[in-house]
């Protein structure tokens, strides 16, 4: 299981605790005089943001620059109830506007390529990281026992041609960023962007994180997770009922508001890592899913059929992906998914969307053979990856392929 937080919770509960520099901020309940005083200290400019559990706030109209108190009050009220990608805002808040000399992207996550955590940095902060070429970003593994040190970070920043005057302070700040990640039970955290001012001061100007609720470290900082309004779809309601109908096999989904990849995922923590990789790579997953727990055929068929019936039409790619299973029978789950796919084609007509598959575990080869035969019979393009392919790389490949399919479709 996982819990997420966004920038406002970070500003209120974590930034000061881990000595991470952030802009000044006020919440939507601030009085006119407090807003006026804040904007006076900030040079008359602020950024009003919706506290909403989804990405793409800027593109969704949930981030506004304001230059006077009246405009700030209007936007705080407006953005407190905005909806983006089917998600409802919990509240709104205003931060200090920070003029940036340099912007930096940073993220820490568990990477199956390194079998542990990794740090990704780019000097092209503030943009979608998937649009940054390999020459513009660096990813390094971090030893969980030794931790991250400033020398490692400074080497990466120098490789990225970060101005020398900014390297030392930013390196020490990113070590604090790592300390927050490793001591609070996070699975992933991202600051995008860091704004570094002309005098070399860094500020974390946006934040998101995913926690592992089973990690005992999560209880140490005593984080209070806010509750966000839920716009539950018919699909989510059906899946919740279906999940509760049996203890044999999990059928968890959580809508993400995406419209590009339909993810049928397995493996708890692996599902979270895959989903986050898809989002970072621009794959726009429709939901977060976890369908492990060795489901029998009927259970997996019902799960897959519900996912396909509600979501396959709007998706550009079907992704079936999970880590190496211990007790889930791969051939049974794949037969069930394949049969649900055949039934979908019988009911809806030919399928022209690619399928990307990656899995490992008991009876993997018979499962792959089953899926290959079904997909070739349906004349559906597919790619299959074995258990030795890192999950994150498979997810990145799926995101790139989905974007290619989308661009080709829009060009017609």
N, C-alpha and C positions, 0 to 999 in steps of 0.2 A: 504494500500500500504506500501511497505517497501523498504529501501535502505540498502546496505551492504557496509562495508569497510573491508579492510584487514590490514596487519601489516604496510605497508609503510605509509598509510594515518594516522594510529595511531601514528607512529613515528614522522611524520612531523607536525601533527596538534593537537593531544590530549595528548600525554604523558607528555610533559612539562607543559601544562596547568593544569593538575591534579596531578602534582608532582609524577608521576609514573616513577621509575627508568628503563631505557632501555639501551641496548648496543649502542655504537657509530655506526653511519651508514653513508653511502654515496650512492648516486644514480648512475645510469648507465651513466650519463653525466659527471661524475667526470673525471678530467684530470689524466694523468699518475702520475704526481707529487703529486696530492692530494691523489690518491690511495696509492702511496708509503709512504707518510707521515702518512696516516691513519693506514696502516699495521705496520708501525714502532711503532706507539703509542700502537697498540694492541698486540705487541709481535710477529708480523709476521704471524698472522693467522686470516682469515676472513671466513664468510659464505655468499656465493652468493645465492640469492633467486629470483625466478620469482615473480613478482606482478601479481597474477592471481586469478580470482574469483572462486576458487574451493578448496576443501579439498584434502588431500592426496598428497601434493606437494612433500614430501620426496620420497614416493613410486613411484611417477610419474617422478622422475629424475629432478625435478625443484628446488632442494636444493643441493648445492655443497660446500664442504669445500676447501678453497684455501690457499696456503702457499707462494705465491710470486705474484708480480704485473702482470707479463705476464699471468699467469694462471687466475688471477682475471679478467683482461680485456677480455680474451677469454670467460670465463664463463658469464660475464655480457652481452656480445654480443649474445652469444648462447641462454641464458635463457630469453632474452628480447623478443624472438619470439617463445618460446616453446609452445606447445599445450598439455594440460592435461585434460583428460576426456571430450574432445570436446570443452574446453574453451581455448581461446588464451590469452597469457600474454600481459599486457599493457606495461610493462617495466621490468627492473630488478634492484636490489640494493644489496649492501653488508653491512653486520653487523659485529660487533666485535664478535669473538669467545669467549664465556664465559665458562670457566671450572666450572662444577657444582659439589658441594658437595652433594646437595639435589635438586631434581626436584619436582615441585608442579604443579598440575592441578587446575585451578580455573575457574568457570563459574557462571554467574548470569543470570537467566531467569525467566519468569513468569510461575508459576507452578499451574496447575488446582487442584492439590492435596491440596495445601495450600491457594488457591484462592488469590494468590499474588506472589511477587518475592521470589526466593530462591537462596541460595548460595551453590554450590557444591565444595568440596575440596578433593584432594587426593594427597598423597605423591608419587604417581606413575605417575608423569607428563611425558609428551613426548610420551606416548603410547595412543592407542585408549581407551577412558574411558570405553567403553562397555566391554573391556577385564578385567577390574578391578572388583574383587569380592566385595560384600557388606561390607566385613570387611576392605577393603582398601579405602573406600570413605565415606564421610558424606555429607548429604544435610540438611540444616536448613532453615526454613522460615525467612524472613526479614520483619519486620513491616515497611510499607511505611511511617508512620508518625514518628516513633522513629528512623528509619534508622539502620544501622549496626554500632556496636561499637567494639572496639578492644578486649574487654573482651569476647564477643561472639566468635570472631575468634580465640582468644588464647585458649579457651576451646576446640574448634574443633581440632586445631592443636595438642594440647596435647593428645587428644583422639587418634589421628593418629600417636602418638609417634614421632612427629617432635622434633629434637634436641632442648633442652631448650634454648640454646644460640641464636637460630634463631627465636624463637616464637614472642618476643616483636616487633622487627622491621617489621617482615612479617605481623603481625596483623595490625599494623598501616598502612602499605602499602595497605593491602586489604581493609581497610576503604576508602582510596582514590579511589581504584578500584570501590567500591560501589558508591561513590560520582559521579564519571564519569558516571556510568550507569544511575543513577536516575536523573541527571541534564541535560542529553543530549537527552532524549527521546528514549533510547535504549529499544528494546524488549529482546535482548539477547547479551551477550558479553562473550568472552572466552579468557583466556591467558593460553596457553599450549605449552611449559612449562614455569614456572618461574624457573630460575637457581639461586640457592643460593650458593655463593662462600664459600670457606673454612673460610674466615673471616666474614661471615654472611651477605654479601651484596646481596640483591635480584635484579634480572634483568628480565623484561618481555621479553621473547625471541620469542614469536609468539603471534598473536592476530587476532581475527575476531569479528565482531559485526553486528547486524541487528537493524535498526532503524524503528520506526513507523513514517511515514511521516505526519500523522494526529496529532501527538503530538506537541503541541505548544513549548515544551521545545527544540525541535530539532532546532528551529530558533535562540535560544539564543547563542549557541557557534559558529554560522556561519560556519559550516563545509562545505568544498568544496568537493563534491563527484566526484571522477574521473570517466571518461567514459572508459569502457573496450571494446575491440573489440568483436563483436558478430559473432558467427558462427551459424546462424539461420538454423534450420533443416526444412525439408519439413513439419513435424508435427507441429512445432511452427508457420510456415507460415499459415498453414491451420487453426490452432486454432485462430490466430490473425484475420484472415478474418472472421471466424465464430463468434468470439466475437463481431466484429464490425457490424455484420449483423443484430443485434437486441439489443435493450436496455433491453429486458426481461431476466433477469438472467445473471450472470457473467460467463465468460468462460476464465479465465486468467490462463496461464501456463508460466513457465520459466524453461528451461532445466537446470538440475543439473549434467548431465553426469553420473548418477547412472545406475545400471543394476540389481537391486534386487527387489525393491518394486514399484508397479504401484499405486500411491496415488490419489484417487479421494476424494478431501478434500473440506470442506465447512467452511466458517466463517472467512475470512479475517485474523485477528490476530491469531485465533485458528489454521489456516492453517500454519502460520509461525512457531508457537510453535511446532506443530506436526512434521513439516518438520525438524526443528532443532533437535528435540528429535530423530527422525529416523536417522539422520546423526550421532549424538553423539553415539547412540546405535548400529551403524554399519549396519543400514538397507539399505543404499545406494539407496535413493529414486531417481526415474528417472527424476522427475520434481517437482517443486513447483506449487501447483494448488489452485484455489479458485473458486468454482462453486456455490456460494450462490446466494442470490437475488431473491428467490422464482421463479425459472425457471419453465415455463409450460412444459408439457410432451414432446412436440416435440423438445423444446430447450435442455432439459436434455438428451433426447435420442441421439440427434446429437452430443452433447458434449461427452457423454460416448462412443458412437460408434467410434468417432475419436481417443479417448484415447486408446481404446481396439485394434483397427485395427493397430495402429502404435507401440504399446508398450507391449501388453500382451504376445506375443511370447517370448520376452527376459526377462520378469519378473519371479520371483519365487513366488510372492504373490500379490494378489490384496487387497488393503486397501481402504475401504469406511468409512470415519471418519469425524466427525465434532462436534462442540459444540451443546448446546441446542438451537435450532432455535426459533425465535420469530414468523416469518410469512411464512417460507418455509414449504410447505406441504410434509412431509416425505414420505407418501405413493405414491405421484405422482413421486417424484424424484427416489424412489426405484423401482417403476414399470418401469420407463424409463431405469434405469441402468440394471435392470434384463432382460428386453426385448433386450437391446443391447448385453448383455452377451449371451442370447439364440441365437441371430443371429450370433454372433461370432463363437459359437460352430457349428452351421449349416454350416458355411462357412469353418471352419478350423479343425473340428473334436473334439473329447472329450477333456475336460479341466481337468488336474490333478494338478492344483495349488490351494492352500487354499485361502479362502476369509475371511478377518477379517473386521467386521462391528461394528461401534459405532456411535450412534446418539441420539438425543433427540429433542423434539419439537412437533408441531401439527400433529396429526394422526400418531404418532410414532408406536403404536402397529400394526395397519393395514399394515404399511410399513414393519415392521419386518416379519409379517406373509407372505407377498408377497415375500420377499427375501428368506425366508425359503423354501417356496414351490418351487420357481424357482431353487434354489441351490440343493435341494433334488432331483428334477426331473432330473437335469443335473448330479447328483451324484458327486457333488463337495464338498469337506470338507470345513466347515465353523465354525466360532465362532462369536457370536453376543453379544455385550456389550450394556447395557442400558445407559441412561443419567447420572446415578449416578456413573459411572466409570470414573475416571480422564483421560483426554485425553492423558496425558504424559505416564500413565501406559499402556494404550491400545497401544500406539505407541511403547513403549519398548517391549511389548509382541509381536507385529507384527514383529519387527526387529529380535527378538530372533527366532521366528518361521521361518522367511525367511532365516536366516542363517542356521538353522537346515535343511531346505529343500535343500538349496544350497550344504551343506556338504554331505547330503545323495545322491544327484544327482552326485556329483563329485566322491563319493566313488564307484559308479557302474562301 
